[in-house]
């Protein structure tokens, strides 16, 4: 899966704030994502993220 910094992803499970959309801030073995609903930032392993991505909403 080709994911780059600045892409907006829609994940299968929603964040507790209700949003499913996340912006990619960092790419590597881990990804840093920012919730577009509340601004919370997380680090997530590449394997786990690629399994949970529903679609790429917006390419950078």
PDB file of N, CA, C and O in Angstrom:
ATOM      1  N   UNK A   1       0.850  -1.184   0.000  1.00  0.00           N
ATOM      2  CA  UNK A   1       0.000   0.000   0.000  1.00  0.00           C
ATOM      3  C   UNK A   1       0.890   1.239   0.000  1.00  0.00           C
ATOM      4  O   UNK A   1       1.843   1.334   0.773  1.00  0.00           O
ATOM      5  N   UNK A   2       0.569   2.171  -0.867  1.00  0.00           N
ATOM      6  CA  UNK A   2       1.387   3.379  -1.017  1.00  0.00           C
ATOM      7  C   UNK A   2       0.769   4.532  -0.224  1.00  0.00           C
ATOM      8  O   UNK A   2      -0.157   5.192  -0.695  1.00  0.00           O
ATOM      9  N   UNK A   3       1.286   4.767   0.975  1.00  0.00           N
ATOM     10  CA  UNK A   3       0.799   5.840   1.850  1.00  0.00           C
ATOM     11  C   UNK A   3       1.934   6.839   2.052  1.00  0.00           C
ATOM     12  O   UNK A   3       3.056   6.450   2.373  1.00  0.00           O
ATOM     13  N   UNK A   4       1.644   8.114   1.866  1.00  0.00           N
ATOM     14  CA  UNK A   4       2.655   9.171   1.979  1.00  0.00           C
ATOM     15  C   UNK A   4       2.235  10.208   3.010  1.00  0.00           C
ATOM     16  O   UNK A   4       1.072  10.264   3.411  1.00  0.00           O
ATOM     17  N   UNK A   5       3.193  11.031   3.437  1.00  0.00           N
ATOM     18  CA  UNK A   5       2.919  12.119   4.377  1.00  0.00           C
ATOM     19  C   UNK A   5       1.917  13.079   3.739  1.00  0.00           C
ATOM     20  O   UNK A   5       2.056  13.453   2.574  1.00  0.00           O
ATOM     21  N   UNK A   6       0.917  13.470   4.505  1.00  0.00           N
ATOM     22  CA  UNK A   6      -0.101  14.397   4.018  1.00  0.00           C
ATOM     23  C   UNK A   6      -1.371  13.711   3.533  1.00  0.00           C
ATOM     24  O   UNK A   6      -2.391  14.373   3.340  1.00  0.00           O
ATOM     25  N   UNK A   7      -1.328  12.391   3.330  1.00  0.00           N
ATOM     26  CA  UNK A   7      -2.528  11.666   2.911  1.00  0.00           C
ATOM     27  C   UNK A   7      -3.551  11.654   4.039  1.00  0.00           C
ATOM     28  O   UNK A   7      -3.189  11.710   5.214  1.00  0.00           O
ATOM     29  N   UNK A   8      -4.828  11.582   3.679  1.00  0.00           N
ATOM     30  CA  UNK A   8      -5.908  11.435   4.651  1.00  0.00           C
ATOM     31  C   UNK A   8      -6.480  10.033   4.479  1.00  0.00           C
ATOM     32  O   UNK A   8      -6.901   9.653   3.386  1.00  0.00           O
ATOM     33  N   UNK A   9      -6.490   9.268   5.575  1.00  0.00           N
ATOM     34  CA  UNK A   9      -6.941   7.883   5.548  1.00  0.00           C
ATOM     35  C   UNK A   9      -8.260   7.739   6.283  1.00  0.00           C
ATOM     36  O   UNK A   9      -8.511   8.428   7.272  1.00  0.00           O
ATOM     37  N   UNK A  10      -9.101   6.837   5.794  1.00  0.00           N
ATOM     38  CA  UNK A  10     -10.322   6.462   6.516  1.00  0.00           C
ATOM     39  C   UNK A  10     -10.069   5.053   7.046  1.00  0.00           C
ATOM     40  O   UNK A  10      -9.798   4.129   6.278  1.00  0.00           O
ATOM     41  N   UNK A  11     -10.161   4.899   8.378  1.00  0.00           N
ATOM     42  CA  UNK A  11      -9.916   3.612   9.014  1.00  0.00           C
ATOM     43  C   UNK A  11     -11.227   2.869   9.264  1.00  0.00           C
ATOM     44  O   UNK A  11     -12.300   3.472   9.266  1.00  0.00           O
ATOM     45  N   UNK A  12     -11.129   1.541   9.477  1.00  0.00           N
ATOM     46  CA  UNK A  12     -12.306   0.714   9.707  1.00  0.00           C
ATOM     47  C   UNK A  12     -12.988   1.036  11.032  1.00  0.00           C
ATOM     48  O   UNK A  12     -14.216   1.094  11.100  1.00  0.00           O
ATOM     49  N   UNK A  13     -12.194   1.246  12.093  1.00  0.00           N
ATOM     50  CA  UNK A  13     -12.757   1.546  13.413  1.00  0.00           C
ATOM     51  C   UNK A  13     -12.689   3.046  13.672  1.00  0.00           C
ATOM     52  O   UNK A  13     -11.718   3.703  13.297  1.00  0.00           O
ATOM     53  N   UNK A  14     -13.711   3.579  14.308  1.00  0.00           N
ATOM     54  CA  UNK A  14     -13.701   5.010  14.591  1.00  0.00           C
ATOM     55  C   UNK A  14     -13.001   5.311  15.904  1.00  0.00           C
ATOM     56  O   UNK A  14     -12.941   4.475  16.806  1.00  0.00           O
ATOM     57  N   UNK A  15     -12.471   6.529  15.989  1.00  0.00           N
ATOM     58  CA  UNK A  15     -11.821   7.038  17.189  1.00  0.00           C
ATOM     59  C   UNK A  15     -12.927   7.355  18.201  1.00  0.00           C
ATOM     60  O   UNK A  15     -14.061   7.610  17.796  1.00  0.00           O
ATOM     61  N   UNK A  16     -12.633   7.346  19.490  1.00  0.00           N
ATOM     62  CA  UNK A  16     -13.668   7.676  20.486  1.00  0.00           C
ATOM     63  C   UNK A  16     -14.366   9.023  20.257  1.00  0.00           C
ATOM     64  O   UNK A  16     -15.497   9.207  20.708  1.00  0.00           O
ATOM     65  N   UNK A  17     -13.724   9.955  19.576  1.00  0.00           N
ATOM     66  CA  UNK A  17     -14.365  11.254  19.294  1.00  0.00           C
ATOM     67  C   UNK A  17     -15.414  11.137  18.184  1.00  0.00           C
ATOM     68  O   UNK A  17     -16.199  12.062  17.977  1.00  0.00           O
ATOM     69  N   UNK A  18     -15.431  10.000  17.467  1.00  0.00           N
ATOM     70  CA  UNK A  18     -16.431   9.787  16.419  1.00  0.00           C
ATOM     71  C   UNK A  18     -15.897   9.883  15.009  1.00  0.00           C
ATOM     72  O   UNK A  18     -16.596   9.513  14.066  1.00  0.00           O
ATOM     73  N   UNK A  19     -14.683  10.367  14.833  1.00  0.00           N
ATOM     74  CA  UNK A  19     -14.094  10.521  13.502  1.00  0.00           C
ATOM     75  C   UNK A  19     -13.406   9.237  13.052  1.00  0.00           C
ATOM     76  O   UNK A  19     -12.865   8.498  13.874  1.00  0.00           O
ATOM     77  N   UNK A  20     -13.427   8.973  11.747  1.00  0.00           N
ATOM     78  CA  UNK A  20     -12.710   7.839  11.164  1.00  0.00           C
ATOM     79  C   UNK A  20     -11.533   8.310  10.305  1.00  0.00           C
ATOM     80  O   UNK A  20     -10.761   7.490   9.809  1.00  0.00           O
ATOM     81  N   UNK A  21     -11.397   9.616  10.130  1.00  0.00           N
ATOM     82  CA  UNK A  21     -10.373  10.142   9.222  1.00  0.00           C
ATOM     83  C   UNK A  21      -9.135  10.604   9.976  1.00  0.00           C
ATOM     84  O   UNK A  21      -9.228  11.268  11.008  1.00  0.00           O
ATOM     85  N   UNK A  22      -7.960  10.236   9.432  1.00  0.00           N
ATOM     86  CA  UNK A  22      -6.669  10.523  10.041  1.00  0.00           C
ATOM     87  C   UNK A  22      -5.719  11.068   8.981  1.00  0.00           C
ATOM     88  O   UNK A  22      -5.723  10.613   7.838  1.00  0.00           O
ATOM     89  N   UNK A  23      -4.916  12.035   9.369  1.00  0.00           N
ATOM     90  CA  UNK A  23      -3.883  12.594   8.483  1.00  0.00           C
ATOM     91  C   UNK A  23      -2.544  11.957   8.841  1.00  0.00           C
ATOM     92  O   UNK A  23      -2.209  11.810  10.017  1.00  0.00           O
ATOM     93  N   UNK A  24      -1.772  11.576   7.800  1.00  0.00           N
ATOM     94  CA  UNK A  24      -0.466  10.958   8.009  1.00  0.00           C
ATOM     95  C   UNK A  24       0.579  12.060   8.206  1.00  0.00           C
ATOM     96  O   UNK A  24       0.739  12.924   7.345  1.00  0.00           O
ATOM     97  N   UNK A  25       1.292  12.030   9.346  1.00  0.00           N
ATOM     98  CA  UNK A  25       2.313  13.033   9.657  1.00  0.00           C
ATOM     99  C   UNK A  25       3.728  12.488   9.456  1.00  0.00           C
ATOM    100  O   UNK A  25       4.650  13.258   9.188  1.00  0.00           O
ATOM    101  N   UNK A  26       3.913  11.159   9.584  1.00  0.00           N
ATOM    102  CA  UNK A  26       5.236  10.544   9.486  1.00  0.00           C
ATOM    103  C   UNK A  26       5.075   9.142   8.920  1.00  0.00           C
ATOM    104  O   UNK A  26       4.128   8.430   9.257  1.00  0.00           O
ATOM    105  N   UNK A  27       6.016   8.746   8.048  1.00  0.00           N
ATOM    106  CA  UNK A  27       5.995   7.430   7.428  1.00  0.00           C
ATOM    107  C   UNK A  27       7.314   6.728   7.709  1.00  0.00           C
ATOM    108  O   UNK A  27       8.370   7.361   7.719  1.00  0.00           O
ATOM    109  N   UNK A  28       7.254   5.432   7.936  1.00  0.00           N
ATOM    110  CA  UNK A  28       8.443   4.616   8.190  1.00  0.00           C
ATOM    111  C   UNK A  28       7.989   3.247   8.642  1.00  0.00           C
ATOM    112  O   UNK A  28       6.954   2.760   8.187  1.00  0.00           O
ATOM    113  N   UNK A  29       8.749   2.607   9.539  1.00  0.00           N
ATOM    114  CA  UNK A  29       8.313   1.338  10.118  1.00  0.00           C
ATOM    115  C   UNK A  29       7.051   1.575  10.944  1.00  0.00           C
ATOM    116  O   UNK A  29       6.193   0.698  11.042  1.00  0.00           O
ATOM    117  N   UNK A  30       6.943   2.767  11.539  1.00  0.00           N
ATOM    118  CA  UNK A  30       5.738   3.205  12.255  1.00  0.00           C
ATOM    119  C   UNK A  30       5.182   4.430  11.545  1.00  0.00           C
ATOM    120  O   UNK A  30       5.913   5.148  10.863  1.00  0.00           O
ATOM    121  N   UNK A  31       3.894   4.663  11.710  1.00  0.00           N
ATOM    122  CA  UNK A  31       3.249   5.853  11.177  1.00  0.00           C
ATOM    123  C   UNK A  31       2.837   6.745  12.339  1.00  0.00           C
ATOM    124  O   UNK A  31       2.439   6.245  13.391  1.00  0.00           O
ATOM    125  N   UNK A  32       2.929   8.060  12.161  1.00  0.00           N
ATOM    126  CA  UNK A  32       2.334   9.000  13.116  1.00  0.00           C
ATOM    127  C   UNK A  32       1.096   9.546  12.426  1.00  0.00           C
ATOM    128  O   UNK A  32       1.166  10.076  11.317  1.00  0.00           O
ATOM    129  N   UNK A  33      -0.044   9.408  13.102  1.00  0.00           N
ATOM    130  CA  UNK A  33      -1.319   9.848  12.567  1.00  0.00           C
ATOM    131  C   UNK A  33      -1.933  10.900  13.476  1.00  0.00           C
ATOM    132  O   UNK A  33      -1.737  10.888  14.691  1.00  0.00           O
ATOM    133  N   UNK A  34      -2.691  11.821  12.853  1.00  0.00           N
ATOM    134  CA  UNK A  34      -3.406  12.854  13.606  1.00  0.00           C
ATOM    135  C   UNK A  34      -4.888  12.722  13.288  1.00  0.00           C
ATOM    136  O   UNK A  34      -5.290  12.745  12.124  1.00  0.00           O
ATOM    137  N   UNK A  35      -5.697  12.584  14.339  1.00  0.00           N
ATOM    138  CA  UNK A  35      -7.151  12.489  14.167  1.00  0.00           C
ATOM    139  C   UNK A  35      -7.680  13.837  13.665  1.00  0.00           C
ATOM    140  O   UNK A  35      -7.368  14.883  14.234  1.00  0.00           O
ATOM    141  N   UNK A  36      -8.475  13.805  12.605  1.00  0.00           N
ATOM    142  CA  UNK A  36      -9.022  15.048  12.066  1.00  0.00           C
ATOM    143  C   UNK A  36     -10.248  15.517  12.848  1.00  0.00           C
ATOM    144  O   UNK A  36     -10.746  16.618  12.612  1.00  0.00           O
ATOM    145  N   UNK A  37     -10.737  14.700  13.771  1.00  0.00           N
ATOM    146  CA  UNK A  37     -11.878  15.099  14.596  1.00  0.00           C
ATOM    147  C   UNK A  37     -11.452  15.901  15.812  1.00  0.00           C
ATOM    148  O   UNK A  37     -12.022  16.952  16.103  1.00  0.00           O
ATOM    149  N   UNK A  38     -10.425  15.393  16.536  1.00  0.00           N
ATOM    150  CA  UNK A  38     -10.059  16.035  17.806  1.00  0.00           C
ATOM    151  C   UNK A  38      -8.588  16.464  17.868  1.00  0.00           C
ATOM    152  O   UNK A  38      -8.199  17.153  18.811  1.00  0.00           O
ATOM    153  N   UNK A  39      -7.762  16.075  16.892  1.00  0.00           N
ATOM    154  CA  UNK A  39      -6.364  16.496  16.876  1.00  0.00           C
ATOM    155  C   UNK A  39      -5.425  15.580  17.633  1.00  0.00           C
ATOM    156  O   UNK A  39      -4.228  15.861  17.697  1.00  0.00           O
ATOM    157  N   UNK A  40      -5.923  14.487  18.213  1.00  0.00           N
ATOM    158  CA  UNK A  40      -5.082  13.531  18.957  1.00  0.00           C
ATOM    159  C   UNK A  40      -4.088  12.863  18.002  1.00  0.00           C
ATOM    160  O   UNK A  40      -4.452  12.488  16.887  1.00  0.00           O
ATOM    161  N   UNK A  41      -2.836  12.716  18.439  1.00  0.00           N
ATOM    162  CA  UNK A  41      -1.809  12.082  17.611  1.00  0.00           C
ATOM    163  C   UNK A  41      -1.415  10.739  18.199  1.00  0.00           C
ATOM    164  O   UNK A  41      -1.300  10.587  19.415  1.00  0.00           O
ATOM    165  N   UNK A  42      -1.208   9.752  17.304  1.00  0.00           N
ATOM    166  CA  UNK A  42      -0.795   8.411  17.728  1.00  0.00           C
ATOM    167  C   UNK A  42       0.333   7.912  16.835  1.00  0.00           C
ATOM    168  O   UNK A  42       0.517   8.382  15.712  1.00  0.00           O
ATOM    169  N   UNK A  43       1.085   6.942  17.364  1.00  0.00           N
ATOM    170  CA  UNK A  43       2.056   6.188  16.575  1.00  0.00           C
ATOM    171  C   UNK A  43       1.475   4.780  16.431  1.00  0.00           C
ATOM    172  O   UNK A  43       0.993   4.206  17.408  1.00  0.00           O
ATOM    173  N   UNK A  44       1.519   4.219  15.211  1.00  0.00           N
ATOM    174  CA  UNK A  44       0.966   2.887  14.960  1.00  0.00           C
ATOM    175  C   UNK A  44       1.890   2.139  14.015  1.00  0.00           C
ATOM    176  O   UNK A  44       2.431   2.733  13.081  1.00  0.00           O
ATOM    177  N   UNK A  45       2.077   0.858  14.240  1.00  0.00           N
ATOM    178  CA  UNK A  45       2.948   0.022  13.420  1.00  0.00           C
ATOM    179  C   UNK A  45       2.396  -0.080  11.995  1.00  0.00           C
ATOM    180  O   UNK A  45       1.182  -0.104  11.794  1.00  0.00           O
ATOM    181  N   UNK A  46       3.289  -0.140  11.020  1.00  0.00           N
ATOM    182  CA  UNK A  46       2.908  -0.221   9.607  1.00  0.00           C
ATOM    183  C   UNK A  46       1.955  -1.389   9.342  1.00  0.00           C
ATOM    184  O   UNK A  46       0.933  -1.225   8.675  1.00  0.00           O
ATOM    185  N   UNK A  47       2.294  -2.561   9.866  1.00  0.00           N
ATOM    186  CA  UNK A  47       1.488  -3.765   9.625  1.00  0.00           C
ATOM    187  C   UNK A  47       0.060  -3.588  10.139  1.00  0.00           C
ATOM    188  O   UNK A  47      -0.900  -3.957   9.463  1.00  0.00           O
ATOM    189  N   UNK A  48      -0.071  -3.023  11.337  1.00  0.00           N
ATOM    190  CA  UNK A  48      -1.382  -2.803  11.930  1.00  0.00           C
ATOM    191  C   UNK A  48      -2.188  -1.759  11.151  1.00  0.00           C
ATOM    192  O   UNK A  48      -3.387  -1.932  10.936  1.00  0.00           O
ATOM    193  N   UNK A  49      -1.534  -0.691  10.734  1.00  0.00           N
ATOM    194  CA  UNK A  49      -2.227   0.361   9.982  1.00  0.00           C
ATOM    195  C   UNK A  49      -2.716  -0.158   8.640  1.00  0.00           C
ATOM    196  O   UNK A  49      -3.867   0.072   8.269  1.00  0.00           O
ATOM    197  N   UNK A  50      -1.850  -0.861   7.902  1.00  0.00           N
ATOM    198  CA  UNK A  50      -2.237  -1.347   6.575  1.00  0.00           C
ATOM    199  C   UNK A  50      -3.416  -2.311   6.651  1.00  0.00           C
ATOM    200  O   UNK A  50      -4.211  -2.396   5.714  1.00  0.00           O
ATOM    201  N   UNK A  51      -3.533  -3.037   7.759  1.00  0.00           N
ATOM    202  CA  UNK A  51      -4.659  -3.954   7.958  1.00  0.00           C
ATOM    203  C   UNK A  51      -5.958  -3.186   8.218  1.00  0.00           C
ATOM    204  O   UNK A  51      -7.037  -3.649   7.850  1.00  0.00           O
ATOM    205  N   UNK A  52      -5.854  -2.009   8.853  1.00  0.00           N
ATOM    206  CA  UNK A  52      -7.041  -1.279   9.288  1.00  0.00           C
ATOM    207  C   UNK A  52      -7.480  -0.138   8.373  1.00  0.00           C
ATOM    208  O   UNK A  52      -8.485   0.513   8.658  1.00  0.00           O
ATOM    209  N   UNK A  53      -6.755   0.123   7.282  1.00  0.00           N
ATOM    210  CA  UNK A  53      -7.143   1.201   6.365  1.00  0.00           C
ATOM    211  C   UNK A  53      -8.310   0.741   5.493  1.00  0.00           C
ATOM    212  O   UNK A  53      -8.240  -0.304   4.846  1.00  0.00           O
ATOM    213  N   UNK A  54      -9.377   1.529   5.484  1.00  0.00           N
ATOM    214  CA  UNK A  54     -10.534   1.238   4.634  1.00  0.00           C
ATOM    215  C   UNK A  54     -10.317   1.835   3.241  1.00  0.00           C
ATOM    216  O   UNK A  54     -10.547   1.177   2.226  1.00  0.00           O
ATOM    217  N   UNK A  55      -9.857   3.123   3.212  1.00  0.00           N
ATOM    218  CA  UNK A  55      -9.581   3.779   1.934  1.00  0.00           C
ATOM    219  C   UNK A  55      -8.691   4.999   2.152  1.00  0.00           C
ATOM    220  O   UNK A  55      -8.591   5.524   3.261  1.00  0.00           O
ATOM    221  N   UNK A  56      -8.049   5.437   1.073  1.00  0.00           N
ATOM    222  CA  UNK A  56      -7.287   6.682   1.103  1.00  0.00           C
ATOM    223  C   UNK A  56      -8.214   7.757   0.552  1.00  0.00           C
ATOM    224  O   UNK A  56      -8.532   7.767  -0.637  1.00  0.00           O
ATOM    225  N   UNK A  57      -8.641   8.661   1.426  1.00  0.00           N
ATOM    226  CA  UNK A  57      -9.633   9.678   1.059  1.00  0.00           C
ATOM    227  C   UNK A  57      -9.017  10.744   0.165  1.00  0.00           C
ATOM    228  O   UNK A  57      -9.600  11.130  -0.848  1.00  0.00           O
ATOM    229  N   UNK A  58      -7.826  11.222   0.549  1.00  0.00           N
ATOM    230  CA  UNK A  58      -7.192  12.345  -0.160  1.00  0.00           C
ATOM    231  C   UNK A  58      -5.697  12.094  -0.256  1.00  0.00           C
ATOM    232  O   UNK A  58      -5.031  11.908   0.762  1.00  0.00           O
ATOM    233  N   UNK A  59      -5.165  12.088  -1.473  1.00  0.00           N
ATOM    234  CA  UNK A  59      -3.724  11.928  -1.685  1.00  0.00           C
ATOM    235  C   UNK A  59      -3.067  13.303  -1.621  1.00  0.00           C
ATOM    236  O   UNK A  59      -3.639  14.298  -2.066  1.00  0.00           O
ATOM    237  N   UNK A  60      -1.844  13.345  -1.054  1.00  0.00           N
ATOM    238  CA  UNK A  60      -1.128  14.624  -0.973  1.00  0.00           C
ATOM    239  C   UNK A  60      -0.425  14.916  -2.269  1.00  0.00           C
ATOM    240  O   UNK A  60       0.233  15.949  -2.395  1.00  0.00           O
TER     241      UNK A  60
END
